[in-house]
Amino acid sequence: MSPTIYMIILTSLTSGTIITLTSHHWLMAWVGLEVNTLSIIPLISTTHHPRSTEAATKYFLTQAAASAMILFSSMINAWQTGTWDITQMTSSTSHILLTMALAMKLGLVPMHFWLPEVLQGSTLLTSLIIVTWQKLAPMSLIYLTINNLSTTILVMMGLLSTIIGGWAGLNQTQTRKIMAYSSIAHLGWMISVSSLMTNLMVMNLMVYLILTTALFWSLIYSESKTIQDTTMNWSLSPMMTIVTMIVLLSLGGLPPLTGFMPKWLILEELMTQNLIPTATIMALSALLSLFFYLRLSYTTTLTLSPNTTSTKLKWRFKPNKPTSPMLISMTISIFFLPLTPLILL
């Protein structure tokens, strides 16, 4: 893809999200979502492979159906209440439809089946955009309409997402599919706390974006598409291998690292709201996710694939890829926990 076209697509992608983030009218929010969807499709199908074409088709169909549902729910709301204001979603039919549509947009259980398939058909960089940037617009709509959405539905969806995200990820050998189920599980944590405390949802989203970006940059840098590929990371950069392991543990939510912060605060909030069974199940489902993060960190740092004698010199020949975004995101994903009191002030 030529740099000019790539730049136009990235600009469209950015402007689509910004339109949705800054809109008060449902029609403008819908326009932003549509621009977002249409601008990522060329990025998914850029490799000209049947798998990527299939992924682009699946992505388009699910996102178009979700956008149509959002438009339909806002039309019902406008018909019943006489307003197109996003924050005035008072009709019960329309807010249930909206919840389902946003769940489909984000890839929440039970509308999650498209996400692993689309990521598997995309490149690692496009997968990074899908699981980070593409979540911002739907999450902003949830933030704006949260007062009118059903808490029960959101908590149930969040609970199911954390369980399925952990359970289905156990069986995967492809790093992109593992990251897809990791994304589903993290979104489950966000959605379950969204109606209880929106500040926690936003903080969890920020931490999730930083951690996922850090790990994806590591995978892009080492071109690791399967678990077996990660066993050769040490030959590219021994230092990066160690940092990748720590980022994986942070994603799993182990205490000294940044990833522990949102889980700790969300569980505390659930306990405060007397949702003790929900908090218990979510804490146990985090162990499922932790298992495949541990497996990835084990293969990355502690195992050695059959290789030639010249492989150990490979780290001397640095790949020509930008490392600054990776270094920044990795640093934050490891050392952010001590700053928790400053965020909570």
PyMOL commands that set and color helices and strands:
alter all, ss='L'
color gray80, all
select helices_A, chain A and resi 3-22+26-47+50-81+92-106+114-121+124-131+133-148+151-169+175-194+198-222+227-230+233-236+238-252+260-272+276-301+309-316+324-335+337-344
alter helices_A, ss='H'
color red, helices_A
deselect
rebuild
show_as cartoon
